[in-house]
Amino acid sequence: MHSDTTVRQHNPAFWTTAERLHEVFHQLERQMSSSPRSLAVLRQVQALEAELEAEVLHRSRRTVAA
């Protein structure tokens, strides 16, 4: 299982959408951290991503319950 995790960490083809989003945000944060305005926009996008994730989880739970 550990080797599977290692393979996934180094091969984005195996990443989930959430993992890919997290990595893109991390890269953007490194590139945009010198600008307070850019960082504020990035934080807004991260907040929207969190809302979307919560919405998807809520919908998937409703689907499973139905």
N, C-alpha and C positions, 0 to 999 in steps of 0.2 A: 504494500500500500504506500509506503514511503517513496518508493521509486516512481510510482504513478503520480504522486504529488509533485515530485521533482520534475518529471516530464511535463506535467501541466504548467508548472511555473515558468518553464523555459520555452514552451511552445504555445503561442497565443491561439493557435488553431483549436486547442482543446479548452480554451477559456469560455466561461459563460458570458452572457451579455453584461451582467453586472460586473464581472471581473474585468472585462474589457473597458467598460465605462470608468471604473475605478482607476485603471492604469492611464487612460487618457486624461482624467482629471489630475492625476499625479504629475504627468508630463506638463500639462498646462500650468499647473501651480508653480513648477520649477521655472518655466519660461516667463510667467507673468508676475512673479512675486515682487519684482522691483517696482511695479506700478500699483499704487493703492487702488486706483480706479479699476484696473484690470482684475485685481484680486477680488474686489467687491462683486464684479460681474461673475467671476468664477464661483464665488460663494452662493450667488443667486441660482446659478445653474445646478450646483450641488444640492441646494435645498429643493429645487424642482425634481431632481433625480430621486431624492429621498421620498418626496410625496408620491411620485410615480411608482416607486417600489412598494410603498405601503398600499397604494391602490391596487396594484397587481396582486399582492398577497391577500388582500381582502376579497378580491374577486375570485381568486383561486380557492380560498376557503369556502366561499359560497357555492362554488361549483362542486367541490368535493362533498359538501353537506347535502346537496340536492340530489 
